[in-house]
């Protein structure tokens, strides 16, 4: 654990409660127009988006680099959305603190980067935010079994991390179903990668509640309409 730990988060930056169940479309900042991020984020927030997904890449665990602490800290001043940070990085123990300090409300890390996931979960919780763990498309549930009772969220990758715009990997659906049956009512199940109108009903029926959508929202001519369509289709697939 790093020696320069920051103080635990003492005040909420978002009024959203992760423990509240329900289908939510989480727009992914990675697909937004970086020349006008504030405007892009404001549009979906004003349209009712509660969760903003932040895909952080370090160039080590994944080959690409995305954005980091300064961008998140700047957006935090302009948004009240729940900042859902997905750290696709090699050392979440070292960097979780600075991301919380920048304004993230939740930190998800990858099980593939550590042999002691429990210690990372405990560290994130000590910072005053919720903790999630993510699995790559071929990673078995057994890899996260030791922390399934202590995490607040499980994120199933339905594409390989590191690149946007990939095609959805349907083979992950049985994993989603199995995790949905395993998690408690206070825990959320999230899916990230390739979610679009053609498969949003399938992932919702499998049990995923938080549906991360990048190009299917920000890559569309009308991101608000696209987001609302995805949510409507997910709910209809559940008979709601």
C-alpha positions as CSV (number, residue, x, y, z in Angstrom):
1,X,0.0,0.0,0.0
2,X,1.4,3.4,-0.9
3,X,2.9,5.5,1.9
4,X,1.3,8.8,0.7
5,X,-2.3,7.9,1.3
6,X,-4.8,10.7,1.0
7,X,-7.5,11.3,3.5
8,X,-10.8,9.4,3.0
9,X,-13.5,11.1,1.1
10,X,-15.6,13.2,3.5
11,X,-18.3,14.6,1.3
12,X,-20.4,13.3,-1.6
13,X,-19.8,14.8,-5.0
14,X,-23.0,13.0,-6.3
15,X,-26.3,12.4,-4.6
16,X,-26.7,9.1,-6.5
17,X,-26.7,5.9,-4.4
18,X,-25.0,2.9,-6.0
19,X,-27.1,0.6,-3.9
20,X,-30.3,1.7,-5.7
21,X,-31.2,-1.1,-8.1
22,X,-32.4,-0.5,-11.7
23,X,-31.3,-0.3,-15.3
24,X,-29.0,2.6,-16.1
25,X,-27.2,3.6,-19.2
26,X,-23.7,4.8,-18.3
27,X,-22.3,7.0,-21.1
28,X,-18.6,6.4,-21.5
29,X,-16.5,9.5,-21.7
30,X,-13.9,7.8,-23.8
31,X,-16.3,8.1,-26.8
32,X,-17.1,11.8,-26.3
33,X,-15.7,14.6,-28.4
34,X,-12.7,15.7,-26.4
35,X,-12.7,19.2,-28.0
36,X,-16.0,19.9,-26.2
37,X,-16.2,17.5,-23.2
38,X,-18.1,19.9,-20.9
39,X,-20.8,20.3,-23.5
40,X,-21.0,16.6,-24.2
41,X,-21.2,15.7,-20.5
42,X,-23.8,18.4,-19.8
43,X,-26.1,17.1,-22.6
44,X,-26.4,13.6,-21.2
45,X,-26.6,14.8,-17.6
46,X,-29.4,17.2,-18.4
47,X,-31.2,14.4,-20.1
48,X,-31.2,12.3,-17.0
49,X,-27.9,10.3,-17.0
50,X,-26.9,9.5,-13.5
51,X,-23.7,7.6,-14.1
52,X,-20.7,8.8,-16.1
53,X,-18.3,6.0,-17.0
54,X,-14.6,6.9,-16.9
55,X,-12.3,4.5,-18.8
56,X,-8.8,5.2,-17.6
57,X,-5.9,3.5,-19.5
58,X,-2.3,3.6,-18.5
59,X,-0.4,2.2,-21.6
60,X,0.8,-0.8,-19.4
61,X,-2.1,-3.0,-18.5
62,X,-3.7,-2.0,-21.8
63,X,-1.7,-0.7,-24.8
64,X,-3.5,2.7,-25.1
65,X,-3.5,5.8,-22.9
66,X,-6.8,7.7,-22.4
67,X,-7.2,10.5,-19.9
68,X,-6.4,11.0,-16.3
69,X,-6.7,13.0,-13.1
70,X,-6.7,16.5,-14.5
71,X,-9.5,15.8,-16.9
72,X,-11.6,14.2,-14.2
73,X,-11.0,17.0,-11.7
74,X,-12.0,19.6,-14.3
75,X,-15.2,17.8,-15.1
76,X,-16.0,17.2,-11.4
77,X,-16.4,21.0,-11.1
78,X,-19.1,21.0,-13.8
79,X,-21.0,17.8,-13.1
80,X,-23.0,16.2,-10.3
81,X,-23.2,12.8,-12.0
82,X,-21.8,9.7,-10.3
83,X,-18.3,9.3,-11.5
84,X,-17.7,5.6,-12.2
85,X,-14.0,5.2,-12.7
86,X,-12.9,2.1,-14.5
87,X,-9.1,1.8,-13.9
88,X,-7.6,-0.2,-16.7
89,X,-4.2,0.3,-15.0
90,X,-1.4,-1.9,-13.7
91,X,-1.3,-0.4,-10.2
92,X,-4.7,0.5,-8.8
93,X,-3.4,0.5,-5.2
94,X,-1.1,3.4,-5.9
95,X,-3.5,5.5,-8.0
96,X,-6.9,4.9,-6.4
97,X,-6.4,7.7,-3.9
98,X,-5.5,10.4,-6.4
99,X,-8.5,9.5,-8.5
100,X,-10.8,9.7,-5.5
101,X,-9.3,13.1,-4.7
102,X,-10.0,14.2,-8.2
103,X,-13.7,13.5,-7.6
104,X,-14.4,9.9,-8.5
105,X,-17.3,8.4,-6.6
106,X,-16.5,4.8,-7.4
107,X,-13.3,2.9,-8.3
108,X,-13.3,-0.4,-10.3
109,X,-10.0,-2.2,-10.9
110,X,-9.1,-5.3,-12.8
111,X,-8.7,-8.7,-11.1
112,X,-6.0,-9.6,-13.6
113,X,-3.5,-7.0,-12.1
114,X,-3.3,-8.4,-8.6
115,X,-3.1,-11.6,-6.6
116,X,-4.6,-9.8,-3.5
117,X,-7.8,-8.3,-4.7
118,X,-9.1,-8.1,-1.2
119,X,-6.4,-5.7,-0.2
120,X,-7.2,-3.4,-3.1
121,X,-10.9,-3.5,-2.2
122,X,-10.2,-2.6,1.4
123,X,-7.9,0.2,0.3
124,X,-10.6,1.7,-2.0
125,X,-13.2,1.4,0.8
126,X,-10.8,3.2,3.2
127,X,-10.8,6.1,0.8
128,X,-14.5,6.6,1.4
129,X,-15.9,5.3,-1.9
130,X,-17.4,2.2,-3.3
131,X,-15.2,-0.5,-4.9
132,X,-15.7,-2.7,-8.0
133,X,-13.8,-5.4,-9.7
134,X,-13.7,-6.1,-13.4
135,X,-13.1,-9.3,-15.4
136,X,-11.8,-9.6,-18.9
137,X,-13.9,-11.5,-21.4
138,X,-12.2,-14.9,-20.8
139,X,-11.5,-14.5,-17.1
140,X,-13.4,-17.0,-15.0
141,X,-15.6,-16.0,-12.1
142,X,-13.4,-18.0,-9.8
143,X,-10.8,-15.3,-10.2
144,X,-13.0,-12.8,-8.2
145,X,-14.7,-15.3,-5.9
146,X,-12.7,-14.1,-2.9
147,X,-14.2,-10.6,-3.1
148,X,-17.7,-11.2,-4.4
149,X,-19.1,-10.6,-0.9
150,X,-17.2,-7.4,-0.3
151,X,-17.3,-5.4,-3.6
152,X,-20.1,-3.1,-4.4
153,X,-20.0,-3.7,-8.2
154,X,-18.8,-6.3,-10.6
155,X,-17.9,-5.2,-14.2
156,X,-17.9,-7.8,-17.0
157,X,-15.9,-6.7,-20.0
158,X,-17.7,-7.7,-23.2
159,X,-14.8,-6.5,-25.3
160,X,-11.0,-6.6,-24.7
161,X,-10.0,-3.5,-22.6
162,X,-7.9,-0.8,-24.2
163,X,-9.8,0.0,-27.4
164,X,-13.2,1.6,-28.1
165,X,-15.6,0.6,-30.8
166,X,-15.1,-3.2,-30.6
167,X,-17.8,-5.7,-31.4
168,X,-19.7,-7.2,-28.4
169,X,-18.5,-10.7,-27.4
170,X,-21.6,-12.7,-26.8
171,X,-19.7,-15.5,-25.0
172,X,-19.7,-13.4,-21.9
173,X,-23.5,-13.6,-21.4
174,X,-23.4,-16.9,-19.4
175,X,-20.9,-15.2,-17.0
176,X,-23.3,-12.2,-16.6
177,X,-26.1,-14.6,-15.8
178,X,-24.1,-16.5,-13.2
179,X,-22.9,-13.3,-11.5
180,X,-26.4,-11.9,-11.5
181,X,-27.6,-14.9,-9.6
182,X,-24.7,-14.6,-7.2
183,X,-24.7,-10.9,-6.3
184,X,-26.8,-9.4,-3.5
185,X,-29.5,-6.8,-3.9
186,X,-27.1,-4.0,-2.7
187,X,-24.5,-4.9,-5.4
188,X,-24.5,-3.8,-9.0
189,X,-23.6,-5.7,-12.1
190,X,-22.2,-3.7,-15.0
191,X,-21.2,-4.6,-18.5
192,X,-18.8,-2.6,-20.7
193,X,-18.1,-3.1,-24.4
194,X,-20.0,-3.0,-27.6
195,X,-23.4,-2.3,-26.0
196,X,-25.7,-1.0,-28.8
197,X,-29.4,-1.4,-29.7
198,X,-28.8,-4.8,-31.3
199,X,-27.8,-6.4,-28.0
200,X,-28.9,-4.2,-25.2
201,X,-32.0,-6.4,-24.5
202,X,-29.9,-9.5,-24.3
203,X,-27.5,-8.0,-21.7
204,X,-30.4,-6.6,-19.6
205,X,-32.2,-10.0,-19.6
206,X,-28.9,-11.7,-18.6
207,X,-29.0,-9.5,-15.4
208,X,-26.7,-6.5,-16.1
209,X,-28.1,-3.3,-14.7
210,X,-25.4,-0.7,-15.5
211,X,-24.9,-0.7,-19.3
212,X,-21.8,1.2,-20.4
213,X,-22.3,2.7,-23.8
214,X,-19.6,4.7,-25.6
215,X,-20.0,5.1,-29.4
216,X,-23.7,4.0,-29.1
217,X,-24.3,7.3,-27.2
218,X,-21.6,9.9,-27.9
219,X,-20.9,8.5,-31.4
220,X,-24.5,9.2,-32.5
221,X,-25.9,12.4,-34.1
222,X,-28.2,12.8,-31.1
223,X,-26.5,11.4,-27.9
224,X,-29.5,12.1,-25.8
225,X,-32.0,10.3,-28.1
226,X,-29.5,7.4,-28.4
227,X,-29.2,7.1,-24.6
228,X,-32.9,7.2,-24.1
229,X,-33.5,4.6,-26.8
230,X,-31.0,2.2,-25.2
231,X,-32.7,2.5,-21.8
232,X,-36.2,2.1,-23.3
233,X,-35.1,-1.0,-25.2
234,X,-33.5,-2.5,-22.1
235,X,-36.6,-1.9,-20.0
236,X,-38.9,-3.3,-22.7
237,X,-36.8,-6.5,-22.8
238,X,-37.5,-6.9,-19.1
239,X,-41.2,-6.3,-19.6
240,X,-41.1,-2.9,-17.9
